Amino acid sequence: MRKPRILIADDDTMVRIGLKTVINWEENGFVLVGEAANGLEAMQLVQEKKPDIVITDIKMPGMDGIELIRQLRQQSTPPEILVLSSYDEFELVKQALKLGARDYLLKLNLNPEELLHSLRAIAAENTAASPLFSGDDEKSRALLRQNFLWDVVSNYYMNGQQLEQSMRELEIHLEGRPVYCMVIKVGEVYRFEEATAEEIQTLRISVVNITEEIVSDVCCGYCFSGRTGEFDVLLTAPVSAPDEAVLRLAKRLRKMLHEYLELSCTVLVGSSMQPGGAGIKEAFWRANAAVSQRFYASHDGVLLWRQDMEQTRQDSYSLSGVRAELSEILVSGTPEELERVFARLKTDMQRLALSRSTVRAIALELLYIVQEHFERNELPIRTVLTNSCRSYEELLHMETLGEVIAWLDALRQDLSDFLLRESEKGGAKIVGMAQDWIAAHYREAASLQEAARAVSLNPSYFSTLLKKFTGKSYTELLMEYRIERAKELLLLTDAKVYRVGQMVGYEDKFYFSRIFKRVTGMTPVEFKNQRREG
């Protein structure tokens, strides 16, 4: 069975180049036989190349698309016509469709999937009418069947009569009800993303063949490749207990794909009692609803669609309050306070209708808040988060809400252990070490950085701990100690004020006087005279 032959007609060189390169024609079952810059060239190439489908622009010099369609439709065996148009050409599009064009596509919205769907639909609808699609080549028939089914579930327009005719010609038997759709989600998607084209094709064929062989043991079914790392199966189940039969089949399918191809899969199942294409589309839609719900529902690798899965999910959740609360707890809180914050988060995740993306966003932001705190205080995060340290990519690839909840529990435990260790170290010990260092170095510059280095802490974290356990900053503690020593020197010696300032670490006598008055309410001279008078 030969492949459909395609001819492109468009006066815009970039459009022709785009159409030629936007898809791999051969791999997708088509042969590109030529291109023309106007209708006259297209007519000549039609005579020479005998294309089966002509993709044509409407507005072209010499002979436009409308006249080209008119002349092509007068031939004894005219090719099918696919029209390209712009937004302002709708009247011309209607005229083209009246003349016999099979479909039209908007240039600005054109993408590979839409183009392929349109071409495949034309091919499928002409399966019986054109010798092009006849023959006994079962391999080609199977490929056409897979492409056709993907078009159907992708909601490509097709009336009921065309659908039934194409299904008969392609020997697709899905008359029984309910009709089921199984969506097979492959866990090792990287095997499709990192492999060569040949390896990908081999893997796809293997999955399709194994799936159809296993399904055929129980019922009539058809497997086809969908999105990357995803396969779809349409089938009708035995009349007796169909749901149970399909679930058993899905479990067996998961086992066989793992044994033969080392692929771990999740199988999501939807069904419909509607007849014809409507039933196929509804079953596919419900299976995909189960795909999105697998994140929330507990399952053993197989999940059947339920009515309550149609719940609308909330797409936003604010962590602004949690950020401030958690940051404060990590500085001066307790494990009990931490537990309350995490319990609230878990409750919201489980009870609110939060979307999958929102749940993952919460996990990502929570990790960022924690990392920000530890990096700011130069604490080694990997030694703190011994059980819950994850990369952002790992969080994004969590497959179920249960995984996210388990990670939250691990994160809470790691942070609780950190708080307990910090508590065991004792605030008194840190404060005592700081006071001893100040007593030994108050005559010098005695910077925060030097003090923190002496107690083996990051300056920011050291300052935070002092504030937590004394209510004062390092600068305030240093200032108070210096002024106390200055008081003693003023009372016990005859040293001048500027000299006393130098002896306690203040080289500038005016600055020393201002600091002294700020702490005591009087200048050094006033303090000295008052005490002597007393």
Rosetta blueprint (number, residue, H / E / L):
1 M L
2 R L
3 K L
4 P L
5 R E
6 I E
7 L E
8 I E
9 A E
10 D L
11 D L
12 D L
13 T H
14 M H
15 V H
16 R H
17 I H
18 G H
19 L H
20 K H
21 T H
22 V L
23 I L
24 N L
25 W L
26 E L
27 E L
28 N L
29 G L
30 F L
31 V E
32 L E
33 V E
34 G E
35 E E
36 A E
37 A L
38 N L
39 G H
40 L H
41 E H
42 A H
43 M H
44 Q H
45 L H
46 V H
47 Q H
48 E H
49 K H
50 K L
51 P L
52 D L
53 I E
54 V E
55 I E
56 T E
57 D E
58 I L
59 K L
60 M L
61 P L
62 G L
63 M L
64 D L
65 G H
66 I H
67 E H
68 L H
69 I H
70 R H
71 Q H
72 L H
73 R L
74 Q L
75 Q L
76 S L
77 T L
78 P L
79 P L
80 E E
81 I E
82 L E
83 V E
84 L E
85 S E
86 S L
87 Y L
88 D L
89 E L
90 F H
91 E H
92 L H
93 V H
94 K H
95 Q H
96 A H
97 L H
98 K H
99 L H
100 G L
101 A L
102 R L
103 D E
104 Y E
105 L E
106 L E
107 K H
108 L H
109 N H
110 L L
111 N L
112 P H
113 E H
114 E H
115 L H
116 L H
117 H H
118 S H
119 L H
120 R H
121 A H
122 I H
123 A H
124 A H
125 E H
126 N L
127 T L
128 A L
129 A L
130 S L
131 P H
132 L H
133 F H
134 S L
135 G L
136 D L
137 D L
138 E H
139 K H
140 S H
141 R H
142 A H
143 L H
144 L H
145 R H
146 Q H
147 N H
148 F H
149 L H
150 W H
151 D H
152 V H
153 V H
154 S L
155 N L
156 Y L
157 Y L
158 M L
159 N L
160 G H
161 Q H
162 Q H
163 L H
164 E H
165 Q H
166 S H
167 M H
168 R H
169 E H
170 L L
171 E L
172 I L
173 H L
174 L L
175 E L
176 G L
177 R L
178 P L
179 V E
180 Y E
181 C E
182 M E
183 V E
184 I E
185 K E
186 V E
187 G L
188 E L
189 V L
190 Y H
191 R H
192 F H
193 E H
194 E L
195 A L
196 T L
197 A H
198 E H
199 E H
200 I H
201 Q H
202 T H
203 L H
204 R H
205 I H
206 S H
207 V H
208 V H
209 N H
210 I H
211 T H
212 E H
213 E H
214 I H
215 V H
216 S H
217 D L
218 V L
219 C L
220 C E
221 G E
222 Y E
223 C E
224 F E
225 S E
226 G L
227 R L
228 T L
229 G L
230 E E
231 F E
232 D E
233 V E
234 L E
235 L E
236 T E
237 A L
238 P L
239 V L
240 S L
241 A L
242 P H
243 D H
244 E H
245 A H
246 V H
247 L H
248 R H
249 L H
250 A H
251 K H
252 R H
253 L H
254 R H
255 K H
256 M H
257 L H
258 H H
259 E H
260 Y H
261 L H
262 E L
263 L L
264 S L
265 C E
266 T E
267 V E
268 L E
269 V E
270 G E
271 S E
272 S E
273 M L
274 Q L
275 P L
276 G H
277 G H
278 A H
279 G H
280 I H
281 K H
282 E H
283 A H
284 F H
285 W H
286 R H
287 A H
288 N H
289 A H
290 A H
291 V H
292 S H
293 Q H
294 R L
295 F L
296 Y L
297 A L
298 S L
299 H L
300 D L
301 G L
302 V E
303 L E
304 L E
305 W L
306 R L
307 Q H
308 D H
309 M H
310 E H
311 Q L
312 T L
313 R L
314 Q E
315 D L
316 S L
317 Y L
318 S L
319 L L
320 S H
321 G H
322 V H
323 R H
324 A H
325 E H
326 L H
327 S H
328 E H
329 I H
330 L H
331 V H
332 S H
333 G L
334 T L
335 P H
336 E H
337 E H
338 L H
339 E H
340 R H
341 V H
342 F H
343 A H
344 R H
345 L H
346 K H
347 T H
348 D H
349 M H
350 Q H
351 R H
352 L L
353 A L
354 L E
355 S L
356 R H
357 S H
358 T H
359 V H
360 R H
361 A H
362 I H
363 A H
364 L H
365 E H
366 L H
367 L H
368 Y H
369 I H
370 V H
371 Q H
372 E H
373 H H
374 F H
375 E H
376 R H
377 N L
378 E L
379 L L
380 P L
381 I H
382 R H
383 T H
384 V H
385 L L
386 T L
387 N L
388 S L
389 C L
390 R L
391 S L
392 Y H
393 E H
394 E H
395 L H
396 L H
397 H L
398 M L
399 E L
400 T L
401 L H
402 G H
403 E H
404 V H
405 I H
406 A H
407 W H
408 L H
409 D H
410 A H
411 L H
412 R H
413 Q H
414 D H
415 L H
416 S H
417 D H
418 F H
419 L H
420 L H
421 R H
422 E H
423 S H
424 E H
425 K H
426 G L
427 G H
428 A H
429 K H
430 I H
431 V H
432 G H
433 M H
434 A H
435 Q H
436 D H
437 W H
438 I H
439 A H
440 A H
441 H H
442 Y L
443 R L
444 E L
445 A L
446 A L
447 S L
448 L H
449 Q H
450 E H
451 A H
452 A H
453 R H
454 A H
455 V L
456 S L
457 L L
458 N L
459 P H
460 S H
461 Y H
462 F H
463 S H
464 T H
465 L H
466 L H
467 K H
468 K H
469 F H
470 T H
471 G L
472 K L
473 S L
474 Y H
475 T H
476 E H
477 L H
478 L H
479 M H
480 E H
481 Y H
482 R H
483 I H
484 E H
485 R H
486 A H
487 K H
488 E H
489 L H
490 L H
491 L H
492 L H
493 T L
494 D L
495 A L
496 K L
497 V H
498 Y H
499 R H
500 V H
501 G H
502 Q H
503 M H
504 V L
505 G L
506 Y L
507 E L
508 D L
509 K H
510 F H
511 Y H
512 F H
513 S H
514 R H
515 I H
516 F H
517 K H
518 R H
519 V H
520 T H
521 G L
522 M L
523 T L
524 P H
525 V H
526 E H
527 F H
528 K H
529 N H
530 Q H
531 R H
532 R H
533 E H
534 G L
